Amino acid sequence: MRRPEPLSALEASRKLQAGDLSSVDLVETCLAAIADREDSVQAWTWLDPDLARTQAKAADRRRRASGTSPGPLNGVPVGVKDIFDTADMPTGYGSSVFDGHRPAEDGAAVERLRAAGAVIMGKTVSTEFALYTPGKTRNPHNPAHTPGGSSSGSAAAVAAGMVSAAIGSQTAGSMIRPAAFCGVTGYKPSHGRIPRHGGLILSHTLDTIGVFASTVADCALVADAMSGPDTRDPDTNAVSGNPVLPDTLAEPPAPPRFAFVRTPMWDQAEPGTQETLASCAAALGGQCSTVDLPPIFDDCIDHHRTVMLADVARNLGALEAEHTDSLSPKLREIIAVGRKISSDAYADARAQASEYNAALDEIFANFDAILTPATTGPAPLGLEATGDPVFCALWTFCGTPAVSLPLRKTQNGLPLGIQLVGRKGRDGALLRTARWLETGQLTAS
């Protein structure tokens, strides 16, 4: 008999707060789903069922003692990408170099999840140092296809019904792409909304922590628990940490307006992706207009690549020197290229981000969200790579919030997602618009 899938994070939170559900029962449902599917999906790099049960029992005791939920996520199981430090679990950063590594304390995101009452279910698979070399995870819809990366385990765990939510990170396309490939909702907040202290840093300029879940509201709930300034991550000081869940659940004051933006990378999208996005734009009728980005965006992928590779070389270069034989050839190549990038080229590339955002502000003056591809197509066949982040890198470079929504399945049963992008710092407005689409306002044939 098919086991029930875990409740959505928001639904579970409400039932737990009301005393209509115990965390122990919810965790057992998750563990049963993991037992059913982990052999084929392989989403977890570390999981201790007894530790999960211990946390669940503690959450239930907290609720009984207080009479109400002591935190918005009290008793809700959450998966954590294995690049975030956990004091009670190993953290390997997707590399054999850190096999058995035990951090002394939790990273900021995990610390805040625990403070909100979450059950840290276990550590989900990451690609090697959250870059390009895949881990063991398979796509839950077809194990012969990639789940995407680098947050592969988190996206797959949610898609397989193993947890209601999981956290990941994006430096190029590591949230939006696996969400689209696995058919779940993925939310990459504005850069700096969630502190990154105690996590793997590839690029202070680009790295962003995000959430996978089954709905937009679930993503908002979990993101709110982690958001806000942290003196250990200066980038959080410039971004509002105000809760986004109230905005997400609110009705739009008027029907949202969408800018259909193909981006300069449009010709890299598969014909089916182009047709699907065009049909979405047509279905929105007068609420959607085609908008072309100005020519300054033509080099956006090159600018992102310059900043990312230079930062990776700076942050991982010492590891490469000490553990050369333990790193993949791809990672060694990235570091070698990054070391050759001049300081002038790096500074010039970084300077483009403010010009891009100024141009985007002109679009957002007339539209609530940008509608654009999440990926070039559905998850590619094969496990040697994780897919192309080309439709995500621009928005990561600009630091804008983005959401991947599962739209439909292709004829071979693989999901295809769309991406919505909002104005930097206006996450609540973007999530409200995304939820409007999610709740049946748009159906693509």
C-alpha positions in Angstrom: 0.0 0.0 0.0 1.3 3.5 -0.9 2.4 5.4 2.2 1.0 8.9 2.7 3.3 11.8 1.7 4.3 14.3 4.3 2.0 17.3 4.7 3.0 20.6 3.2 5.1 22.6 5.7 2.5 25.2 6.3 -0.3 22.7 6.8 1.9 20.6 9.1 2.9 23.7 11.1 -0.8 24.6 11.6 -1.8 21.1 12.7 1.2 20.8 15.0 0.4 24.2 16.6 -3.2 23.1 17.1 -2.2 19.8 18.7 -3.9 17.9 15.9 -0.7 16.3 14.8 2.4 15.1 16.7 5.9 15.7 15.4 6.7 12.1 16.2 4.0 10.9 13.8 5.1 13.4 11.1 8.7 12.3 11.4 7.7 8.6 11.2 5.8 9.4 7.9 9.0 11.0 6.5 11.2 8.1 7.6 8.8 5.7 5.9 9.0 7.7 2.7 12.7 7.7 2.9 12.8 3.9 3.5 10.5 3.4 0.4 12.5 5.6 -2.0 16.0 6.3 -0.8 17.6 3.3 -2.6 16.5 4.7 -6.0 16.7 8.5 -5.2 19.7 8.7 -2.9 18.9 12.1 -1.6 20.7 11.8 1.7 24.4 11.9 2.6 23.7 11.5 6.4 20.6 10.4 8.2 20.1 9.1 11.7 16.5 8.1 12.3 16.9 8.0 16.1 18.3 11.5 16.2 15.3 12.7 14.1 12.9 10.9 16.5 14.7 12.5 19.5 14.2 16.0 18.0 10.5 15.2 17.3 9.9 14.1 20.8 11.5 17.3 22.1 9.3 19.4 19.8 6.1 17.6 21.1 7.2 18.2 24.7 7.8 21.9 24.0 4.3 22.3 22.5 2.6 20.4 25.4 4.6 22.5 27.9 3.6 25.8 26.3 0.1 24.9 25.2 0.9 26.4 21.8 3.7 26.1 19.3 6.9 27.7 20.7 8.1 28.4 17.1 6.6 28.6 13.6 8.4 25.4 12.5 8.1 23.5 15.8 8.2 19.8 14.9 8.4 20.4 11.1 11.1 18.1 9.5 13.5 20.1 7.2 16.3 18.7 5.1 19.6 20.6 5.1 22.1 20.7 2.2 25.4 19.2 3.3 27.3 22.5 2.9 25.7 24.0 6.1 27.4 23.3 9.4 25.6 21.1 11.9 27.0 20.5 15.3 25.3 17.2 15.8 25.8 15.8 12.3 28.8 15.6 9.9 29.2 18.2 7.2 31.2 17.1 4.2 30.6 19.9 1.7 30.1 17.3 -1.1 33.8 16.3 -1.0 35.8 13.3 0.3 38.2 15.9 1.7 35.8 16.5 4.6 34.7 12.9 5.2 33.7 12.7 8.9 34.1 16.4 9.5 32.2 17.5 12.6 31.7 21.3 12.9 31.8 22.7 16.4 28.6 24.7 16.0 25.6 25.1 13.7 25.7 27.5 10.8 23.4 30.6 11.0 20.7 29.1 8.8 20.6 25.9 10.8 20.8 27.8 14.1 17.7 29.8 13.1 15.8 26.7 11.9 16.4 25.1 15.3 15.3 28.2 17.1 12.0 28.1 15.1 11.6 24.5 16.3 12.4 22.6 13.2 13.5 19.0 13.2 16.7 18.8 11.3 16.0 15.6 9.5 19.5 15.0 8.1 22.0 16.2 5.5 21.1 16.1 1.8 23.5 15.5 -1.0 25.4 18.4 -2.6 27.6 18.3 -5.6 31.3 18.6 -4.9 31.7 21.9 -3.0 28.4 23.0 -4.4 29.8 23.3 -7.9 29.6 21.0 -11.0 30.7 17.5 -10.2 27.5 15.5 -9.4 26.8 13.5 -6.2 24.9 10.3 -6.0 21.3 11.7 -6.2 18.9 10.6 -9.0 15.9 12.4 -10.3 12.8 11.0 -8.5 10.8 11.1 -11.7 13.3 9.0 -13.6 16.5 7.8 -12.0 18.3 7.8 -15.3 18.1 11.6 -15.4 19.9 14.2 -13.4 18.1 15.9 -10.5 20.1 19.1 -11.2 22.6 20.7 -8.9 24.2 21.7 -6.8 21.3 21.4 -4.3 20.4 18.0 -5.8 19.6 16.1 -2.6 17.3 18.8 -1.1 15.2 19.1 -4.3 15.0 15.4 -4.8 14.0 14.8 -1.1 11.1 17.2 -1.4 10.1 15.8 -4.7 10.1 12.2 -3.4 7.9 13.2 -0.4 10.7 12.5 2.1 10.4 15.9 3.8 8.0 18.9 3.5 10.9 21.3 2.9 14.7 21.5 2.5 17.2 24.2 2.2 19.8 24.7 -0.5 22.0 27.4 -2.0 22.6 29.1 -5.4 25.7 30.6 -6.8 24.7 30.2 -10.4 21.5 28.0 -10.8 21.7 25.6 -7.9 18.2 26.3 -6.5 16.0 27.1 -9.5 17.4 24.4 -11.8 17.0 21.4 -9.5 13.6 22.7 -8.5 12.5 22.7 -12.1 14.1 19.4 -12.9 12.5 17.7 -9.9 9.1 19.4 -10.2 9.0 21.2 -6.9 8.8 24.9 -5.9 12.1 26.6 -5.4 12.7 30.0 -3.9 16.0 31.9 -4.2 15.6 35.0 -2.1 17.2 38.4 -2.7 20.9 38.2 -2.1 21.7 38.8 1.6 18.2 38.0 2.9 19.4 34.8 4.8 22.8 34.8 6.5 25.5 32.4 5.2 27.8 32.2 8.3 28.7 28.7 9.0 28.2 27.5 5.5 30.5 26.8 2.5 31.3 30.1 0.8 32.1 30.1 -2.9 31.3 33.7 -3.6 30.3 36.4 -1.1 29.0 38.3 -4.1 26.7 35.6 -5.4 26.0 32.9 -2.8 22.3 32.8 -1.7 20.5 30.4 0.6 17.0 29.3 -0.5 14.2 26.8 0.1 12.6 23.9 -1.7 9.0 22.9 -0.8 5.7 21.9 -2.4 4.1 25.3 -2.4 5.2 29.0 -2.5 3.7 29.6 1.0 5.8 26.7 2.4 8.9 28.3 1.0 8.0 31.6 2.6 7.3 30.0 6.0 10.8 28.3 6.1 12.6 31.3 4.6 11.1 33.6 7.2 12.6 31.5 10.0 16.1 32.1 8.6 15.9 35.7 7.4 17.2 38.8 8.9 20.5 40.6 9.6 23.4 38.8 11.1 26.6 40.6 12.1 28.6 37.6 10.9 27.4 38.2 7.3 27.6 41.9 6.4 25.6 41.4 3.2 22.5 40.8 5.4 22.5 44.3 6.7 21.4 45.9 3.4 18.3 43.6 2.9 15.0 43.7 4.8 14.4 40.6 6.9 10.7 41.4 7.4 8.5 38.3 7.1 7.3 37.5 3.6 4.6 34.9 4.5 1.9 37.5 5.2 2.5 39.1 1.7 2.6 35.6 0.1 -0.8 34.7 1.5 -2.4 38.0 0.7 -4.5 38.6 -2.5 -2.8 40.8 -5.0 -4.3 44.3 -5.0 -4.8 44.0 -8.7 -4.3 41.3 -11.3 -0.5 40.9 -11.6 1.3 42.2 -14.7 4.1 40.0 -16.2 7.0 40.9 -18.5 7.8 37.9 -20.7 11.6 38.2 -21.0 13.3 35.7 -23.3 16.8 36.9 -22.2 19.9 36.9 -24.6 20.1 33.1 -23.9 16.7 32.3 -25.5 18.2 30.4 -28.4 19.7 27.9 -25.9 16.2 26.9 -24.7 14.8 23.7 -26.3 11.9 24.1 -28.7 9.5 22.6 -26.2 10.6 25.1 -23.5 10.2 28.0 -25.9 6.7 26.8 -26.9 5.7 26.3 -23.3 6.8 29.8 -22.2 5.1 31.3 -25.2 1.9 29.5 -24.3 2.1 30.7 -20.7 2.5 34.3 -21.9 -0.4 33.9 -24.3 -2.6 32.4 -21.6 -2.1 35.5 -19.4 -3.5 37.6 -22.2 -3.3 41.4 -21.5 -1.6 40.8 -18.2 1.6 39.8 -20.0 3.7 41.7 -22.5 6.9 40.7 -24.2 9.9 42.8 -23.1 13.4 42.8 -24.5 16.3 43.4 -22.2 18.6 46.2 -23.4 21.9 45.3 -25.1 23.9 45.8 -21.9 22.7 42.4 -20.9 24.3 40.6 -23.8 27.4 39.9 -21.8 25.7 39.1 -18.5 26.7 35.4 -18.5 30.4 36.4 -19.1 30.2 38.8 -16.2 28.7 36.3 -13.9 31.3 33.7 -14.9 34.2 36.2 -14.3 33.0 36.9 -10.7 32.1 33.4 -9.8 35.4 31.8 -11.1 37.6 34.4 -9.5 35.8 34.0 -6.2 35.9 30.2 -6.3 39.7 30.4 -6.9 40.1 32.7 -4.0 37.9 30.7 -1.6 38.9 27.1 -2.6 42.5 27.8 -3.8 44.1 26.7 -0.6 42.2 23.4 -0.6 43.3 22.7 -4.1 46.9 23.3 -3.1 46.6 20.9 -0.1 44.3 18.2 -1.6 44.9 18.3 -5.3 44.4 14.5 -5.8 41.1 14.6 -3.9 39.5 17.2 -6.1 37.8 16.5 -9.4 39.5 17.6 -12.6 36.6 20.0 -13.2 37.1 21.8 -9.9 40.9 22.0 -10.5 40.2 23.5 -13.9 37.8 26.1 -12.5 40.3 27.2 -9.9 43.1 27.4 -12.5 40.9 29.6 -14.7 39.8 31.7 -11.8 43.4 32.5 -10.8 44.1 34.0 -14.2 41.3 36.6 -13.9 42.8 40.0 -13.3 41.6 42.4 -10.6 40.6 44.9 -13.2 38.4 42.3 -15.1 36.9 41.3 -11.8 36.1 44.8 -10.7 34.6 45.7 -14.2 32.4 42.6 -14.1 31.1 43.4 -10.6 30.3 46.9 -11.6 27.8 45.7 -14.2 25.4 44.4 -11.5 24.3 47.9 -10.5 23.7 48.9 -14.2 21.7 45.7 -14.7 19.5 46.4 -11.6 18.9 50.0 -12.7 17.7 48.6 -16.1 15.5 46.0 -14.3 14.0 48.7 -12.1 12.6 50.3 -15.2 10.9 47.0 -16.1 9.6 46.5 -12.6 8.1 50.0 -12.6 5.5 48.6 -15.0 5.4 44.9 -14.2 5.1 42.8 -11.0 7.3 40.0 -12.2 9.4 38.7 -15.0 8.3 35.5 -16.7 11.3 33.6 -18.1 12.6 30.0 -18.5 13.9 28.2 -15.4 16.0 25.8 -17.5 16.9 25.0 -21.1 14.4 22.1 -20.9 13.5 19.1 -18.7 16.2 17.2 -16.8 18.7 15.8 -19.3 19.4 12.1 -19.6 22.5 10.9 -17.7 24.2 11.5 -14.4 27.6 12.9 -15.4 26.4 16.5 -15.3 23.7 18.5 -13.6 22.4 20.6 -16.5 23.0 24.2 -17.7 22.4 27.1 -15.3 22.3 29.6 -18.1 18.7 30.8 -17.4 19.5 31.4 -13.7 23.0 33.0 -13.7 21.8 36.5 -14.7 19.3 36.8 -11.8 21.9 35.4 -9.4 24.4 38.0 -10.6 21.8 40.8 -10.0 20.8 39.5 -6.6 17.1 39.5 -7.5 14.6 37.1 -5.9 13.4 34.2 -8.1 10.9 31.4 -7.9 10.7 28.2 -9.9 7.2 26.9 -10.3 6.4 23.3 -11.5 4.2 23.9 -14.6 3.6 20.6 -16.3 5.2 17.3 -17.2 6.6 16.4 -20.6 5.5 13.4 -22.6 8.1 11.2 -20.9 7.0 12.2 -17.5 9.7 14.7 -16.6 8.7 18.0 -15.0 9.1 21.4 -16.7 9.2 24.6 -14.7 8.9 28.3 -15.2 10.8 31.0 -13.5 9.5 34.2 -12.0 11.9 37.0 -11.1 11.1 40.1 -8.9 12.7 43.3 -8.0 15.7 43.1 -5.6 14.5 43.4 -2.0 10.8 42.9 -2.9 10.6 39.2 -2.1 7.1 39.4 -0.6 5.6 40.9 -3.7 7.2 38.3 -5.9 6.0 35.4 -3.7 2.5 36.9 -3.7 2.5 36.9 -7.5 4.0 33.4 -7.7 1.2 32.1 -5.4 -1.4 33.8 -7.6 -0.1 31.7 -10.5 0.3 28.6 -8.4 -3.4 28.7 -7.3 -4.8 27.9 -10.7 -4.5 31.2 -12.5 -2.3 29.7 -15.2 -2.4 26.3 -17.0 -0.1 25.5 -19.8 -1.2 22.9 -22.3 
